[in-house]
């Protein structure tokens, strides 16, 4: 994100994967990378029609996946 983009409000329901990775890496525990998000999308994590990610839907998918015990 450029300086101009960082001043725009963040839409947690439609984040580009690089922006989602940056945001998640800044707010939480272990480092999250764009590559990790892409791997999750390949594994079935939901995305919007335009390829962006809804953080609420992604979090729900992660919880569901953790419950599988794989």
CHARMM-style PDB file with segment names, atoms N, HN, CA, C and O in Angstrom:
ATOM      1  N   UNK     1       0.832  -1.179   0.000  1.00  0.00      PROA
ATOM      2  CA  UNK     1       0.000   0.000   0.000  1.00  0.00      PROA
ATOM      3  C   UNK     1       0.873   1.237   0.000  1.00  0.00      PROA
ATOM      4  O   UNK     1       1.808   1.340   0.794  1.00  0.00      PROA
ATOM      5  N   UNK     2       0.582   2.157  -0.867  1.00  0.00      PROA
ATOM      6  HN  UNK     2      -0.177   2.072  -1.512  1.00  0.00      PROA
ATOM      7  CA  UNK     2       1.303   3.421  -0.871  1.00  0.00      PROA
ATOM      8  C   UNK     2       0.763   4.311   0.230  1.00  0.00      PROA
ATOM      9  O   UNK     2      -0.255   3.998   0.848  1.00  0.00      PROA
ATOM     10  N   UNK     3       1.452   5.431   0.480  1.00  0.00      PROA
ATOM     11  HN  UNK     3       2.279   5.685  -0.021  1.00  0.00      PROA
ATOM     12  CA  UNK     3       0.997   6.350   1.513  1.00  0.00      PROA
ATOM     13  C   UNK     3      -0.412   6.844   1.249  1.00  0.00      PROA
ATOM     14  O   UNK     3      -1.212   6.947   2.179  1.00  0.00      PROA
ATOM     15  N   UNK     4      -0.734   7.154  -0.009  1.00  0.00      PROA
ATOM     16  HN  UNK     4      -0.084   7.071  -0.765  1.00  0.00      PROA
ATOM     17  CA  UNK     4      -2.080   7.617  -0.340  1.00  0.00      PROA
ATOM     18  C   UNK     4      -3.118   6.537  -0.056  1.00  0.00      PROA
ATOM     19  O   UNK     4      -4.193   6.822   0.472  1.00  0.00      PROA
ATOM     20  N   UNK     5      -2.789   5.294  -0.409  1.00  0.00      PROA
ATOM     21  HN  UNK     5      -1.916   5.062  -0.837  1.00  0.00      PROA
ATOM     22  CA  UNK     5      -3.718   4.201  -0.183  1.00  0.00      PROA
ATOM     23  C   UNK     5      -3.901   3.912   1.296  1.00  0.00      PROA
ATOM     24  O   UNK     5      -4.986   3.508   1.714  1.00  0.00      PROA
ATOM     25  N   UNK     6      -2.864   4.111   2.095  1.00  0.00      PROA
ATOM     26  HN  UNK     6      -1.982   4.440   1.755  1.00  0.00      PROA
ATOM     27  CA  UNK     6      -2.965   3.809   3.517  1.00  0.00      PROA
ATOM     28  C   UNK     6      -3.875   4.792   4.235  1.00  0.00      PROA
ATOM     29  O   UNK     6      -4.273   4.533   5.371  1.00  0.00      PROA
ATOM     30  N   UNK     7      -4.214   5.901   3.614  1.00  0.00      PROA
ATOM     31  HN  UNK     7      -3.891   6.111   2.692  1.00  0.00      PROA
ATOM     32  CA  UNK     7      -5.114   6.881   4.219  1.00  0.00      PROA
ATOM     33  C   UNK     7      -6.573   6.586   3.902  1.00  0.00      PROA
ATOM     34  O   UNK     7      -7.469   7.158   4.524  1.00  0.00      PROA
ATOM     35  N   UNK     8      -6.818   5.714   2.957  1.00  0.00      PROA
ATOM     36  HN  UNK     8      -6.090   5.250   2.451  1.00  0.00      PROA
ATOM     37  CA  UNK     8      -8.182   5.342   2.615  1.00  0.00      PROA
ATOM     38  C   UNK     8      -8.701   4.388   3.681  1.00  0.00      PROA
ATOM     39  O   UNK     8      -7.927   3.630   4.266  1.00  0.00      PROA
ATOM     40  N   UNK     9      -9.997   4.421   3.934  1.00  0.00      PROA
ATOM     41  HN  UNK     9     -10.625   5.037   3.458  1.00  0.00      PROA
ATOM     42  CA  UNK     9     -10.560   3.444   4.882  1.00  0.00      PROA
ATOM     43  C   UNK     9     -10.331   2.023   4.374  1.00  0.00      PROA
ATOM     44  O   UNK     9     -10.353   1.775   3.169  1.00  0.00      PROA
ATOM     45  N   UNK    10     -10.116   1.118   5.282  1.00  0.00      PROA
ATOM     46  HN  UNK    10     -10.098   1.320   6.261  1.00  0.00      PROA
ATOM     47  CA  UNK    10      -9.929  -0.283   4.936  1.00  0.00      PROA
ATOM     48  C   UNK    10     -11.293  -0.946   4.887  1.00  0.00      PROA
ATOM     49  O   UNK    10     -12.100  -0.790   5.803  1.00  0.00      PROA
ATOM     50  N   UNK    11     -11.547  -1.677   3.833  1.00  0.00      PROA
ATOM     51  HN  UNK    11     -10.891  -1.804   3.088  1.00  0.00      PROA
ATOM     52  CA  UNK    11     -12.793  -2.416   3.701  1.00  0.00      PROA
ATOM     53  C   UNK    11     -12.498  -3.883   4.007  1.00  0.00      PROA
ATOM     54  O   UNK    11     -11.988  -4.593   3.140  1.00  0.00      PROA
ATOM     55  N   UNK    12     -12.803  -4.351   5.203  1.00  0.00      PROA
ATOM     56  HN  UNK    12     -13.218  -3.774   5.907  1.00  0.00      PROA
ATOM     57  CA  UNK    12     -12.468  -5.729   5.565  1.00  0.00      PROA
ATOM     58  C   UNK    12     -13.263  -6.781   4.794  1.00  0.00      PROA
ATOM     59  O   UNK    12     -12.980  -7.974   4.899  1.00  0.00      PROA
ATOM     60  N   UNK    13     -14.249  -6.344   4.026  1.00  0.00      PROA
ATOM     61  HN  UNK    13     -14.478  -5.374   3.941  1.00  0.00      PROA
ATOM     62  CA  UNK    13     -15.016  -7.313   3.238  1.00  0.00      PROA
ATOM     63  C   UNK    13     -14.510  -7.441   1.813  1.00  0.00      PROA
ATOM     64  O   UNK    13     -15.037  -8.238   1.037  1.00  0.00      PROA
ATOM     65  N   UNK    14     -13.479  -6.656   1.457  1.00  0.00      PROA
ATOM     66  HN  UNK    14     -13.051  -6.008   2.088  1.00  0.00      PROA
ATOM     67  CA  UNK    14     -12.951  -6.710   0.086  1.00  0.00      PROA
ATOM     68  C   UNK    14     -11.515  -6.216   0.066  1.00  0.00      PROA
ATOM     69  O   UNK    14     -11.232  -5.110  -0.396  1.00  0.00      PROA
ATOM     70  N   UNK    15     -10.611  -7.048   0.573  1.00  0.00      PROA
ATOM     71  HN  UNK    15     -10.840  -7.946   0.948  1.00  0.00      PROA
ATOM     72  CA  UNK    15      -9.195  -6.698   0.584  1.00  0.00      PROA
ATOM     73  C   UNK    15      -8.444  -7.521  -0.455  1.00  0.00      PROA
ATOM     74  O   UNK    15      -8.655  -8.728  -0.577  1.00  0.00      PROA
ATOM     75  N   UNK    16      -7.571  -6.859  -1.197  1.00  0.00      PROA
ATOM     76  HN  UNK    16      -7.400  -5.879  -1.098  1.00  0.00      PROA
ATOM     77  CA  UNK    16      -6.668  -7.593  -2.091  1.00  0.00      PROA
ATOM     78  C   UNK    16      -5.760  -8.460  -1.216  1.00  0.00      PROA
ATOM     79  O   UNK    16      -5.449  -8.089  -0.085  1.00  0.00      PROA
ATOM     80  N   UNK    17      -5.341  -9.600  -1.733  1.00  0.00      PROA
ATOM     81  HN  UNK    17      -5.594  -9.902  -2.652  1.00  0.00      PROA
ATOM     82  CA  UNK    17      -4.523 -10.519  -0.931  1.00  0.00      PROA
ATOM     83  C   UNK    17      -3.274  -9.858  -0.354  1.00  0.00      PROA
ATOM     84  O   UNK    17      -2.972 -10.084   0.818  1.00  0.00      PROA
ATOM     85  N   UNK    18      -2.531  -9.051  -1.118  1.00  0.00      PROA
ATOM     86  HN  UNK    18      -2.776  -8.867  -2.069  1.00  0.00      PROA
ATOM     87  CA  UNK    18      -1.355  -8.414  -0.507  1.00  0.00      PROA
ATOM     88  C   UNK    18      -1.734  -7.488   0.655  1.00  0.00      PROA
ATOM     89  O   UNK    18      -1.027  -7.433   1.662  1.00  0.00      PROA
ATOM     90  N   UNK    19      -2.840  -6.768   0.515  1.00  0.00      PROA
ATOM     91  HN  UNK    19      -3.414  -6.812  -0.303  1.00  0.00      PROA
ATOM     92  CA  UNK    19      -3.283  -5.879   1.591  1.00  0.00      PROA
ATOM     93  C   UNK    19      -3.770  -6.672   2.798  1.00  0.00      PROA
ATOM     94  O   UNK    19      -3.515  -6.287   3.940  1.00  0.00      PROA
ATOM     95  N   UNK    20      -4.467  -7.770   2.553  1.00  0.00      PROA
ATOM     96  HN  UNK    20      -4.675  -8.083   1.626  1.00  0.00      PROA
ATOM     97  CA  UNK    20      -4.929  -8.618   3.650  1.00  0.00      PROA
ATOM     98  C   UNK    20      -3.742  -9.200   4.404  1.00  0.00      PROA
ATOM     99  O   UNK    20      -3.744  -9.234   5.634  1.00  0.00      PROA
ATOM    100  N   UNK    21      -2.738  -9.653   3.682  1.00  0.00      PROA
ATOM    101  HN  UNK    21      -2.736  -9.626   2.683  1.00  0.00      PROA
ATOM    102  CA  UNK    21      -1.547 -10.209   4.332  1.00  0.00      PROA
ATOM    103  C   UNK    21      -0.845  -9.140   5.169  1.00  0.00      PROA
ATOM    104  O   UNK    21      -0.424  -9.413   6.293  1.00  0.00      PROA
ATOM    105  N   UNK    22      -0.719  -7.942   4.636  1.00  0.00      PROA
ATOM    106  HN  UNK    22      -1.061  -7.721   3.723  1.00  0.00      PROA
ATOM    107  CA  UNK    22      -0.083  -6.852   5.373  1.00  0.00      PROA
ATOM    108  C   UNK    22      -0.865  -6.522   6.634  1.00  0.00      PROA
ATOM    109  O   UNK    22      -0.277  -6.373   7.706  1.00  0.00      PROA
ATOM    110  N   UNK    23      -2.166  -6.407   6.522  1.00  0.00      PROA
ATOM    111  HN  UNK    23      -2.644  -6.528   5.651  1.00  0.00      PROA
ATOM    112  CA  UNK    23      -3.003  -6.092   7.670  1.00  0.00      PROA
ATOM    113  C   UNK    23      -2.922  -7.188   8.722  1.00  0.00      PROA
ATOM    114  O   UNK    23      -2.734  -6.895   9.903  1.00  0.00      PROA
ATOM    115  N   UNK    24      -3.060  -8.436   8.316  1.00  0.00      PROA
ATOM    116  HN  UNK    24      -3.213  -8.674   7.357  1.00  0.00      PROA
ATOM    117  CA  UNK    24      -3.019  -9.547   9.266  1.00  0.00      PROA
ATOM    118  C   UNK    24      -1.657  -9.673   9.930  1.00  0.00      PROA
ATOM    119  O   UNK    24      -1.576 -10.017  11.109  1.00  0.00      PROA
ATOM    120  N   UNK    25      -0.603  -9.403   9.203  1.00  0.00      PROA
ATOM    121  HN  UNK    25      -0.669  -9.124   8.245  1.00  0.00      PROA
ATOM    122  CA  UNK    25       0.741  -9.462   9.778  1.00  0.00      PROA
ATOM    123  C   UNK    25       0.936  -8.376  10.827  1.00  0.00      PROA
ATOM    124  O   UNK    25       1.671  -8.577  11.794  1.00  0.00      PROA
ATOM    125  N   UNK    26       0.287  -7.231  10.651  1.00  0.00      PROA
ATOM    126  HN  UNK    26      -0.311  -7.068   9.866  1.00  0.00      PROA
ATOM    127  CA  UNK    26       0.451  -6.127  11.590  1.00  0.00      PROA
ATOM    128  C   UNK    26      -0.381  -6.300  12.856  1.00  0.00      PROA
ATOM    129  O   UNK    26      -0.007  -5.784  13.909  1.00  0.00      PROA
ATOM    130  N   UNK    27      -1.494  -7.010  12.776  1.00  0.00      PROA
ATOM    131  HN  UNK    27      -1.799  -7.429  11.921  1.00  0.00      PROA
ATOM    132  CA  UNK    27      -2.398  -7.077  13.919  1.00  0.00      PROA
ATOM    133  C   UNK    27      -2.326  -8.370  14.708  1.00  0.00      PROA
ATOM    134  O   UNK    27      -2.937  -8.466  15.773  1.00  0.00      PROA
ATOM    135  N   UNK    28      -1.613  -9.349  14.232  1.00  0.00      PROA
ATOM    136  HN  UNK    28      -1.116  -9.270  13.367  1.00  0.00      PROA
ATOM    137  CA  UNK    28      -1.690 -10.625  14.924  1.00  0.00      PROA
ATOM    138  C   UNK    28      -0.375 -11.330  15.099  1.00  0.00      PROA
ATOM    139  O   UNK    28       0.685 -10.848  14.700  1.00  0.00      PROA
ATOM    140  N   UNK    29      -0.477 -12.466  15.700  1.00  0.00      PROA
ATOM    141  HN  UNK    29      -1.338 -12.857  16.025  1.00  0.00      PROA
ATOM    142  CA  UNK    29       0.631 -13.323  16.050  1.00  0.00      PROA
ATOM    143  C   UNK    29       1.635 -13.604  14.967  1.00  0.00      PROA
ATOM    144  O   UNK    29       2.373 -12.712  14.547  1.00  0.00      PROA
ATOM    145  N   UNK    30       1.670 -14.849  14.506  1.00  0.00      PROA
ATOM    146  HN  UNK    30       1.070 -15.574  14.847  1.00  0.00      PROA
ATOM    147  CA  UNK    30       2.706 -15.214  13.534  1.00  0.00      PROA
ATOM    148  C   UNK    30       2.564 -14.450  12.231  1.00  0.00      PROA
ATOM    149  O   UNK    30       1.478 -14.004  11.860  1.00  0.00      PROA
ATOM    150  N   UNK    31       3.676 -14.312  11.557  1.00  0.00      PROA
ATOM    151  HN  UNK    31       4.558 -14.674  11.859  1.00  0.00      PROA
ATOM    152  CA  UNK    31       3.668 -13.587  10.284  1.00  0.00      PROA
ATOM    153  C   UNK    31       2.752 -14.250   9.282  1.00  0.00      PROA
ATOM    154  O   UNK    31       2.764 -15.469   9.113  1.00  0.00      PROA
ATOM    155  N   UNK    32       1.968 -13.441   8.630  1.00  0.00      PROA
ATOM    156  HN  UNK    32       1.958 -12.450   8.768  1.00  0.00      PROA
ATOM    157  CA  UNK    32       1.088 -13.887   7.563  1.00  0.00      PROA
ATOM    158  C   UNK    32       1.655 -13.317   6.272  1.00  0.00      PROA
ATOM    159  O   UNK    32       1.972 -12.130   6.196  1.00  0.00      PROA
ATOM    160  N   UNK    33       1.780 -14.159   5.267  1.00  0.00      PROA
ATOM    161  HN  UNK    33       1.523 -15.123   5.328  1.00  0.00      PROA
ATOM    162  CA  UNK    33       2.308 -13.695   3.992  1.00  0.00      PROA
ATOM    163  C   UNK    33       1.250 -13.844   2.911  1.00  0.00      PROA
ATOM    164  O   UNK    33       0.283 -14.592   3.060  1.00  0.00      PROA
ATOM    165  N   UNK    34       1.451 -13.127   1.835  1.00  0.00      PROA
ATOM    166  HN  UNK    34       2.236 -12.520   1.714  1.00  0.00      PROA
ATOM    167  CA  UNK    34       0.553 -13.259   0.690  1.00  0.00      PROA
ATOM    168  C   UNK    34       0.566 -14.695   0.183  1.00  0.00      PROA
ATOM    169  O   UNK    34      -0.469 -15.225  -0.222  1.00  0.00      PROA
ATOM    170  N   UNK    35       1.722 -15.316   0.205  1.00  0.00      PROA
ATOM    171  HN  UNK    35       2.563 -14.885   0.534  1.00  0.00      PROA
ATOM    172  CA  UNK    35       1.838 -16.700  -0.243  1.00  0.00      PROA
ATOM    173  C   UNK    35       0.973 -17.632   0.612  1.00  0.00      PROA
ATOM    174  O   UNK    35       0.336 -18.545   0.088  1.00  0.00      PROA
ATOM    175  N   UNK    36       0.951 -17.402   1.911  1.00  0.00      PROA
ATOM    176  HN  UNK    36       1.469 -16.660   2.337  1.00  0.00      PROA
ATOM    177  CA  UNK    36       0.121 -18.216   2.801  1.00  0.00      PROA
ATOM    178  C   UNK    36      -1.362 -18.043   2.464  1.00  0.00      PROA
ATOM    179  O   UNK    36      -2.120 -19.013   2.442  1.00  0.00      PROA
ATOM    180  N   UNK    37      -1.763 -16.801   2.204  1.00  0.00      PROA
ATOM    181  HN  UNK    37      -1.147 -16.013   2.222  1.00  0.00      PROA
ATOM    182  CA  UNK    37      -3.157 -16.554   1.833  1.00  0.00      PROA
ATOM    183  C   UNK    37      -3.483 -17.227   0.505  1.00  0.00      PROA
ATOM    184  O   UNK    37      -4.549 -17.823   0.351  1.00  0.00      PROA
ATOM    185  N   UNK    38      -2.564 -17.132  -0.454  1.00  0.00      PROA
ATOM    186  HN  UNK    38      -1.698 -16.648  -0.329  1.00  0.00      PROA
ATOM    187  CA  UNK    38      -2.801 -17.780  -1.753  1.00  0.00      PROA
ATOM    188  C   UNK    38      -2.931 -19.297  -1.587  1.00  0.00      PROA
ATOM    189  O   UNK    38      -3.765 -19.924  -2.240  1.00  0.00      PROA
ATOM    190  N   UNK    39      -2.110 -19.882  -0.716  1.00  0.00      PROA
ATOM    191  HN  UNK    39      -1.432 -19.372  -0.186  1.00  0.00      PROA
ATOM    192  CA  UNK    39      -2.211 -21.322  -0.444  1.00  0.00      PROA
ATOM    193  C   UNK    39      -3.579 -21.661   0.149  1.00  0.00      PROA
ATOM    194  O   UNK    39      -4.182 -22.672  -0.211  1.00  0.00      PROA
ATOM    195  N   UNK    40      -4.066 -20.814   1.058  1.00  0.00      PROA
ATOM    196  HN  UNK    40      -3.576 -19.993   1.351  1.00  0.00      PROA
ATOM    197  CA  UNK    40      -5.386 -21.047   1.640  1.00  0.00      PROA
ATOM    198  C   UNK    40      -6.478 -20.930   0.586  1.00  0.00      PROA
ATOM    199  O   UNK    40      -7.419 -21.723   0.577  1.00  0.00      PROA
ATOM    200  N   UNK    41      -6.361 -19.951  -0.300  1.00  0.00      PROA
ATOM    201  HN  UNK    41      -5.596 -19.307  -0.293  1.00  0.00      PROA
ATOM    202  CA  UNK    41      -7.349 -19.799  -1.371  1.00  0.00      PROA
ATOM    203  C   UNK    41      -7.337 -21.046  -2.261  1.00  0.00      PROA
ATOM    204  O   UNK    41      -8.392 -21.543  -2.657  1.00  0.00      PROA
ATOM    205  N   UNK    42      -6.157 -21.537  -2.566  1.00  0.00      PROA
ATOM    206  HN  UNK    42      -5.300 -21.133  -2.244  1.00  0.00      PROA
ATOM    207  CA  UNK    42      -6.043 -22.764  -3.367  1.00  0.00      PROA
ATOM    208  C   UNK    42      -6.687 -23.943  -2.646  1.00  0.00      PROA
ATOM    209  O   UNK    42      -7.261 -24.830  -3.277  1.00  0.00      PROA
ATOM    210  N   UNK    43      -6.585 -23.942  -1.312  1.00  0.00      PROA
ATOM    211  HN  UNK    43      -6.119 -23.221  -0.799  1.00  0.00      PROA
ATOM    212  CA  UNK    43      -7.154 -25.027  -0.510  1.00  0.00      PROA
ATOM    213  C   UNK    43      -8.657 -24.864  -0.280  1.00  0.00      PROA
ATOM    214  O   UNK    43      -9.290 -25.729   0.325  1.00  0.00      PROA
ATOM    215  N   UNK    44      -9.230 -23.756  -0.763  1.00  0.00      PROA
ATOM    216  HN  UNK    44      -8.716 -23.053  -1.255  1.00  0.00      PROA
ATOM    217  CA  UNK    44     -10.676 -23.603  -0.655  1.00  0.00      PROA
ATOM    218  C   UNK    44     -11.168 -22.405   0.125  1.00  0.00      PROA
ATOM    219  O   UNK    44     -12.377 -22.236   0.286  1.00  0.00      PROA
ATOM    220  N   UNK    45     -10.264 -21.564   0.617  1.00  0.00      PROA
ATOM    221  HN  UNK    45      -9.282 -21.702   0.486  1.00  0.00      PROA
ATOM    222  CA  UNK    45     -10.705 -20.360   1.332  1.00  0.00      PROA
ATOM    223  C   UNK    45     -11.544 -19.507   0.391  1.00  0.00      PROA
ATOM    224  O   UNK    45     -11.215 -19.372  -0.788  1.00  0.00      PROA
ATOM    225  N   UNK    46     -12.624 -18.930   0.905  1.00  0.00      PROA
ATOM    226  HN  UNK    46     -12.891 -19.039   1.863  1.00  0.00      PROA
ATOM    227  CA  UNK    46     -13.515 -18.165   0.031  1.00  0.00      PROA
ATOM    228  C   UNK    46     -12.921 -16.828  -0.391  1.00  0.00      PROA
ATOM    229  O   UNK    46     -12.198 -16.179   0.365  1.00  0.00      PROA
ATOM    230  N   UNK    47     -13.242 -16.438  -1.612  1.00  0.00      PROA
ATOM    231  HN  UNK    47     -13.829 -16.965  -2.227  1.00  0.00      PROA
ATOM    232  CA  UNK    47     -12.878 -15.110  -2.112  1.00  0.00      PROA
ATOM    233  C   UNK    47     -14.103 -14.491  -2.760  1.00  0.00      PROA
ATOM    234  O   UNK    47     -15.056 -15.182  -3.121  1.00  0.00      PROA
ATOM    235  N   UNK    48     -14.057 -13.185  -2.897  1.00  0.00      PROA
ATOM    236  HN  UNK    48     -13.283 -12.623  -2.603  1.00  0.00      PROA
ATOM    237  CA  UNK    48     -15.102 -12.475  -3.625  1.00  0.00      PROA
ATOM    238  C   UNK    48     -14.895 -12.710  -5.119  1.00  0.00      PROA
ATOM    239  O   UNK    48     -13.841 -13.190  -5.537  1.00  0.00      PROA
ATOM    240  N   UNK    49     -15.889 -12.376  -5.907  1.00  0.00      PROA
ATOM    241  HN  UNK    49     -16.745 -11.986  -5.568  1.00  0.00      PROA
ATOM    242  CA  UNK    49     -15.825 -12.579  -7.360  1.00  0.00      PROA
ATOM    243  C   UNK    49     -14.643 -11.861  -7.991  1.00  0.00      PROA
ATOM    244  O   UNK    49     -14.114 -12.311  -9.007  1.00  0.00      PROA
ATOM    245  N   UNK    50     -14.222 -10.745  -7.396  1.00  0.00      PROA
ATOM    246  HN  UNK    50     -14.652 -10.380  -6.570  1.00  0.00      PROA
ATOM    247  CA  UNK    50     -13.112  -9.979  -7.957  1.00  0.00      PROA
ATOM    248  C   UNK    50     -11.746 -10.424  -7.428  1.00  0.00      PROA
ATOM    249  O   UNK    50     -10.734  -9.786  -7.717  1.00  0.00      PROA
ATOM    250  N   UNK    51     -11.713 -11.517  -6.651  1.00  0.00      PROA
ATOM    251  HN  UNK    51     -12.536 -12.035  -6.416  1.00  0.00      PROA
ATOM    252  CA  UNK    51     -10.453 -12.047  -6.136  1.00  0.00      PROA
ATOM    253  C   UNK    51     -10.027 -11.477  -4.805  1.00  0.00      PROA
ATOM    254  O   UNK    51      -9.009 -11.892  -4.250  1.00  0.00      PROA
ATOM    255  N   UNK    52     -10.789 -10.530  -4.282  1.00  0.00      PROA
ATOM    256  HN  UNK    52     -11.615 -10.193  -4.733  1.00  0.00      PROA
ATOM    257  CA  UNK    52     -10.468  -9.984  -2.966  1.00  0.00      PROA
ATOM    258  C   UNK    52     -10.947 -10.952  -1.894  1.00  0.00      PROA
ATOM    259  O   UNK    52     -11.660 -11.915  -2.175  1.00  0.00      PROA
ATOM    260  N   UNK    53     -10.545 -10.678  -0.672  1.00  0.00      PROA
ATOM    261  HN  UNK    53      -9.966  -9.895  -0.443  1.00  0.00      PROA
ATOM    262  CA  UNK    53     -10.896 -11.572   0.425  1.00  0.00      PROA
ATOM    263  C   UNK    53     -11.706 -10.806   1.472  1.00  0.00      PROA
ATOM    264  O   UNK    53     -11.394  -9.665   1.811  1.00  0.00      PROA
ATOM    265  N   UNK    54     -12.743 -11.457   1.968  1.00  0.00      PROA
ATOM    266  HN  UNK    54     -12.997 -12.384   1.692  1.00  0.00      PROA
ATOM    267  CA  UNK    54     -13.560 -10.926   3.046  1.00  0.00      PROA
ATOM    268  C   UNK    54     -12.992 -11.524   4.328  1.00  0.00      PROA
ATOM    269  O   UNK    54     -13.037 -12.740   4.513  1.00  0.00      PROA
ATOM    270  N   UNK    55     -12.462 -10.691   5.210  1.00  0.00      PROA
ATOM    271  HN  UNK    55     -12.425  -9.703   5.059  1.00  0.00      PROA
ATOM    272  CA  UNK    55     -11.790 -11.207   6.394  1.00  0.00      PROA
ATOM    273  C   UNK    55     -12.721 -11.992   7.309  1.00  0.00      PROA
ATOM    274  O   UNK    55     -12.281 -12.935   7.967  1.00  0.00      PROA
ATOM    275  N   UNK    56     -13.986 -11.627   7.363  1.00  0.00      PROA
ATOM    276  HN  UNK    56     -14.343 -10.861   6.828  1.00  0.00      PROA
ATOM    277  CA  UNK    56     -14.937 -12.370   8.205  1.00  0.00      PROA
ATOM    278  C   UNK    56     -15.152 -13.771   7.628  1.00  0.00      PROA
ATOM    279  O   UNK    56     -15.133 -14.757   8.365  1.00  0.00      PROA
ATOM    280  N   UNK    57     -15.355 -13.857   6.334  1.00  0.00      PROA
ATOM    281  HN  UNK    57     -15.371 -13.057   5.735  1.00  0.00      PROA
ATOM    282  CA  UNK    57     -15.544 -15.168   5.701  1.00  0.00      PROA
ATOM    283  C   UNK    57     -14.264 -16.003   5.786  1.00  0.00      PROA
ATOM    284  O   UNK    57     -14.317 -17.217   5.987  1.00  0.00      PROA
ATOM    285  N   UNK    58     -13.128 -15.346   5.634  1.00  0.00      PROA
ATOM    286  HN  UNK    58     -13.085 -14.361   5.471  1.00  0.00      PROA
ATOM    287  CA  UNK    58     -11.851 -16.059   5.728  1.00  0.00      PROA
ATOM    288  C   UNK    58     -11.650 -16.612   7.139  1.00  0.00      PROA
ATOM    289  O   UNK    58     -11.237 -17.760   7.304  1.00  0.00      PROA
ATOM    290  N   UNK    59     -11.940 -15.800   8.152  1.00  0.00      PROA
ATOM    291  HN  UNK    59     -12.275 -14.868   8.017  1.00  0.00      PROA
ATOM    292  CA  UNK    59     -11.802 -16.255   9.537  1.00  0.00      PROA
ATOM    293  C   UNK    59     -12.720 -17.438   9.814  1.00  0.00      PROA
ATOM    294  O   UNK    59     -12.319 -18.397  10.474  1.00  0.00      PROA
ATOM    295  N   UNK    60     -13.955 -17.374   9.311  1.00  0.00      PROA
ATOM    296  HN  UNK    60     -14.281 -16.595   8.775  1.00  0.00      PROA
ATOM    297  CA  UNK    60     -14.887 -18.490   9.504  1.00  0.00      PROA
ATOM    298  C   UNK    60     -14.362 -19.753   8.829  1.00  0.00      PROA
ATOM    299  O   UNK    60     -14.478 -20.850   9.374  1.00  0.00      PROA
ATOM    300  N   UNK    61     -13.785 -19.594   7.645  1.00  0.00      PROA
ATOM    301  HN  UNK    61     -13.690 -18.702   7.202  1.00  0.00      PROA
ATOM    302  CA  UNK    61     -13.217 -20.745   6.935  1.00  0.00      PROA
ATOM    303  C   UNK    61     -12.063 -21.344   7.740  1.00  0.00      PROA
ATOM    304  O   UNK    61     -11.944 -22.565   7.847  1.00  0.00      PROA
ATOM    305  N   UNK    62     -11.209 -20.475   8.308  1.00  0.00      PROA
ATOM    306  HN  UNK    62     -11.306 -19.484   8.222  1.00  0.00      PROA
ATOM    307  CA  UNK    62     -10.087 -20.968   9.111  1.00  0.00      PROA
ATOM    308  C   UNK    62     -10.580 -21.768  10.317  1.00  0.00      PROA
ATOM    309  O   UNK    62     -10.037 -22.829  10.625  1.00  0.00      PROA
ATOM    310  N   UNK    63     -11.598 -21.264  10.991  1.00  0.00      PROA
ATOM    311  HN  UNK    63     -12.039 -20.402  10.740  1.00  0.00      PROA
ATOM    312  CA  UNK    63     -12.153 -21.973  12.149  1.00  0.00      PROA
ATOM    313  C   UNK    63     -12.697 -23.328  11.731  1.00  0.00      PROA
ATOM    314  O   UNK    63     -12.471 -24.333  12.405  1.00  0.00      PROA
ATOM    315  N   UNK    64     -13.417 -23.351  10.614  1.00  0.00      PROA
ATOM    316  HN  UNK    64     -13.600 -22.534  10.066  1.00  0.00      PROA
ATOM    317  CA  UNK    64     -13.952 -24.614  10.098  1.00  0.00      PROA
ATOM    318  C   UNK    64     -12.818 -25.594   9.803  1.00  0.00      PROA
ATOM    319  O   UNK    64     -12.897 -26.774  10.145  1.00  0.00      PROA
ATOM    320  N   UNK    65     -11.767 -25.091   9.168  1.00  0.00      PROA
ATOM    321  HN  UNK    65     -11.702 -24.133   8.891  1.00  0.00      PROA
ATOM    322  CA  UNK    65     -10.629 -25.957   8.841  1.00  0.00      PROA
ATOM    323  C   UNK    65      -9.930 -26.472  10.089  1.00  0.00      PROA
ATOM    324  O   UNK    65      -9.500 -27.625  10.122  1.00  0.00      PROA
ATOM    325  N   UNK    66      -9.808 -25.639  11.114  1.00  0.00      PROA
ATOM    326  HN  UNK    66     -10.157 -24.702  11.087  1.00  0.00      PROA
ATOM    327  CA  UNK    66      -9.175 -26.097  12.362  1.00  0.00      PROA
ATOM    328  C   UNK    66      -9.997 -27.190  13.005  1.00  0.00      PROA
ATOM    329  O   UNK    66      -9.439 -28.085  13.640  1.00  0.00      PROA
ATOM    330  N   UNK    67     -11.318 -27.139  12.857  1.00  0.00      PROA
ATOM    331  HN  UNK    67     -11.771 -26.412  12.341  1.00  0.00      PROA
ATOM    332  CA  UNK    67     -12.191 -28.148  13.430  1.00  0.00      PROA
ATOM    333  C   UNK    67     -12.083 -29.497  12.747  1.00  0.00      PROA
ATOM    334  O   UNK    67     -12.472 -30.518  13.314  1.00  0.00      PROA
ATOM    335  N   UNK    68     -11.562 -29.506  11.546  1.00  0.00      PROA
ATOM    336  HN  UNK    68     -11.246 -28.677  11.085  1.00  0.00      PROA
ATOM    337  CA  UNK    68     -11.413 -30.776  10.816  1.00  0.00      PROA
ATOM    338  C   UNK    68     -10.285 -31.631  11.379  1.00  0.00      PROA
ATOM    339  O   UNK    68     -10.294 -32.853  11.226  1.00  0.00      PROA
ATOM    340  N   UNK    69      -9.313 -30.994  12.031  1.00  0.00      PROA
ATOM    341  HN  UNK    69      -9.306 -30.001  12.156  1.00  0.00      PROA
ATOM    342  CA  UNK    69      -8.215 -31.752  12.628  1.00  0.00      PROA
ATOM    343  C   UNK    69      -7.227 -32.318  11.635  1.00  0.00      PROA
ATOM    344  O   UNK    69      -6.532 -33.288  11.939  1.00  0.00      PROA
ATOM    345  N   UNK    70      -7.148 -31.728  10.444  1.00  0.00      PROA
ATOM    346  HN  UNK    70      -7.712 -30.941  10.196  1.00  0.00      PROA
ATOM    347  CA  UNK    70      -6.191 -32.223   9.427  1.00  0.00      PROA
ATOM    348  C   UNK    70      -4.790 -31.835   9.759  1.00  0.00      PROA
ATOM    349  OT1 UNK    70      -3.866 -32.166   9.016  1.00  0.00      PROA
TER     350      UNK     70
END
